[in-house]
Amino acid sequence: MYTPTVRKKAFPGFTGADLKMIAVFTMLLDHIGAVILEPGYLVPMLQNVSDSFTNRDLIIYNTDMVLRSLFGRMAFPIFAFLLVEGFVHTSSRTRYLLRLLAFALISEIPFDLAFRGKILEFSYQNVFFTLAAGFAAMMILERFSGQKVLRFLGPVLAGALCTLLQTDYSWMGILTITLLYLFRGNRRRQTIAGCLSLLWEPTACLAFIPIYRYNGERGSSLKYAFYLFYPLHLLLLTGLRVLIF
């Protein structure tokens, strides 16, 4: 008796919404370690170096390493990739840039509370400033696309500004965004260039596994989900830290 072969459907790939959810989830894992575990457990533990480490201390330390050094490093490359896709497909570059800047300002107090324990502090700025600077750099790259030297003033100035302001990921984030933009027409080269720009944190290259399988579709509309999630989850984690400790 003939039995027809049932073929499994090929994996359809990840939509932009899928990638955004992966980035949000890995960012949350990273910030659980950075906002709760490290200031609450690890910093006090390391300050008391004379005390012997318990199994509980080792478990917390290893958990933090997994959350931050493994999964947490995946978030920024995905957001950088989605920024490039957003730049290419947006109907208004100006509104997009202003939205990034607005949420950079909105997120600064939650960011400072989470990472510095102060309402407002200027030694380290949130990642929205880096994304906004990277977006502006792409605008200059496009505007002066026919002038090989002048066009790269955008990334250089954006990197210098992020270094001056000490934004999250700083000039290295601008480098990643710039390379993902320049190689956007070839996914394989884009993946290689992105990984090379992130060699200083190798596990970030894991992000290019789902990025490589991006299917070019937008997916569910999550236009403002990340923008709102970023400051709100920082406030929530800060509140949990205060309650626990």
Backbone hydrogen bonds, N-H to C=O, Kabsch-Sander energy under -0.5 kcal/mol:
donor,donor_aa,acceptor,acceptor_aa,energy
7,R,5,T,-0.7
14,F,213,R,-2.3
16,G,217,E,-3.0
17,A,218,R,-1.4
19,L,15,T,-2.3
20,K,16,G,-2.2
21,M,17,A,-2.1
22,I,18,D,-2.1
23,A,19,L,-2.5
24,V,20,K,-2.6
25,F,21,M,-2.4
26,T,22,I,-2.5
27,M,23,A,-2.3
28,L,24,V,-2.2
29,L,25,F,-2.1
30,D,26,T,-2.1
31,H,27,M,-2.4
32,I,28,L,-1.9
33,G,29,L,-1.5
34,A,30,D,-2.3
35,V,31,H,-2.9
36,I,31,H,-0.5
36,I,32,I,-1.5
37,L,32,I,-1.9
38,E,33,G,-2.8
40,G,36,I,-1.7
41,Y,37,L,-2.5
42,L,37,L,-2.0
43,V,38,E,-3.2
45,M,41,Y,-1.9
46,L,42,L,-2.7
47,Q,43,V,-1.8
48,N,44,P,-1.1
49,V,46,L,-0.5
49,V,47,Q,-0.7
51,D,48,N,-1.6
58,L,54,T,-2.0
59,I,55,N,-2.3
60,I,56,R,-2.3
61,Y,57,D,-2.5
62,N,58,L,-2.7
63,T,59,I,-2.4
64,D,60,I,-2.3
65,M,61,Y,-2.0
66,V,62,N,-2.1
67,L,63,T,-2.7
68,R,64,D,-2.7
69,S,64,D,-0.5
69,S,65,M,-1.5
70,L,65,M,-0.8
70,L,66,V,-0.8
71,F,66,V,-2.1
72,G,67,L,-1.6
73,R,68,R,-0.5
74,M,71,F,-1.8
75,A,72,G,-1.1
78,I,74,M,-1.2
79,F,75,A,-2.3
80,A,76,F,-2.8
81,F,77,P,-2.3
82,L,78,I,-2.6
83,L,79,F,-1.9
84,V,80,A,-1.8
85,E,81,F,-2.2
86,G,82,L,-2.8
87,F,83,L,-2.4
88,V,84,V,-2.2
89,H,85,E,-1.9
90,T,86,G,-1.9
96,Y,92,S,-1.8
97,L,93,R,-2.5
98,L,94,T,-2.5
99,R,95,R,-2.2
100,L,96,Y,-2.0
101,L,97,L,-2.3
102,A,98,L,-2.5
103,F,99,R,-2.2
104,A,100,L,-1.6
105,L,101,L,-1.8
106,I,102,A,-2.3
107,S,103,F,-2.1
108,E,104,A,-0.6
108,E,105,L,-0.7
109,I,105,L,-0.5
111,F,107,S,-2.4
112,D,108,E,-2.8
113,L,109,I,-2.6
114,A,110,P,-2.1
115,F,111,F,-2.6
116,R,112,D,-2.4
117,G,112,D,-1.1
118,K,112,D,-1.3
125,Q,166,Q,-2.1
129,F,126,N,-1.4
130,T,126,N,-0.6
131,L,127,V,-2.4
132,A,128,F,-2.5
133,A,129,F,-2.3
134,G,130,T,-2.5
135,F,131,L,-2.2
136,A,132,A,-2.3
137,A,133,A,-2.1
138,M,134,G,-1.8
139,M,135,F,-1.8
140,I,136,A,-1.9
141,L,137,A,-2.4
142,E,138,M,-2.3
143,R,139,M,-2.5
144,F,140,I,-2.3
145,S,142,E,-1.4
147,Q,144,F,-2.0
148,K,146,G,-0.6
151,R,147,Q,-2.4
152,F,149,V,-0.9
153,L,150,L,-1.8
154,G,151,R,-1.0
156,V,152,F,-1.8
157,L,153,L,-2.9
158,A,154,G,-2.7
159,G,155,P,-2.7
160,A,156,V,-2.3
161,L,157,L,-2.6
162,C,158,A,-2.4
163,T,159,G,-2.0
164,L,160,A,-2.4
165,L,161,L,-2.7
166,Q,162,C,-1.0
167,T,162,C,-2.0
168,D,125,Q,-1.7
170,S,167,T,-1.2
172,M,169,Y,-0.8
173,G,169,Y,-2.0
173,G,170,S,-0.7
174,I,170,S,-1.2
175,L,171,W,-2.1
176,T,172,M,-2.0
177,I,173,G,-2.4
178,T,174,I,-2.7
179,L,175,L,-2.4
180,L,176,T,-2.4
181,Y,177,I,-1.8
182,L,178,T,-2.6
183,F,179,L,-2.1
184,R,181,Y,-1.4
186,N,183,F,-1.8
190,Q,186,N,-2.8
191,T,187,R,-2.2
192,I,188,R,-2.2
193,A,189,R,-2.8
194,G,190,Q,-2.4
195,C,191,T,-2.3
196,L,192,I,-2.4
197,S,193,A,-1.8
198,L,194,G,-0.6
198,L,195,C,-1.0
199,L,196,L,-1.1
201,E,198,L,-2.0
204,A,201,E,-2.3
205,C,202,P,-2.0
206,L,203,T,-1.6
207,A,204,A,-1.8
208,F,205,C,-1.6
209,I,206,L,-1.6
211,I,207,A,-1.7
212,Y,208,F,-1.7
213,R,209,I,-0.8
214,Y,211,I,-1.8
215,N,14,F,-2.7
222,L,220,S,-0.8
226,F,222,L,-0.8
228,L,224,Y,-2.3
229,F,225,A,-2.6
230,Y,226,F,-2.4
232,L,228,L,-1.8
233,H,229,F,-2.9
234,L,230,Y,-1.3
235,L,231,P,-2.0
236,L,232,L,-2.3
237,L,233,H,-2.5
238,T,234,L,-2.1
239,G,235,L,-2.4
240,L,236,L,-2.3
241,R,237,L,-2.2
242,V,238,T,-2.1
243,L,239,G,-2.2
244,I,240,L,-2.6
245,F,241,R,-2.6
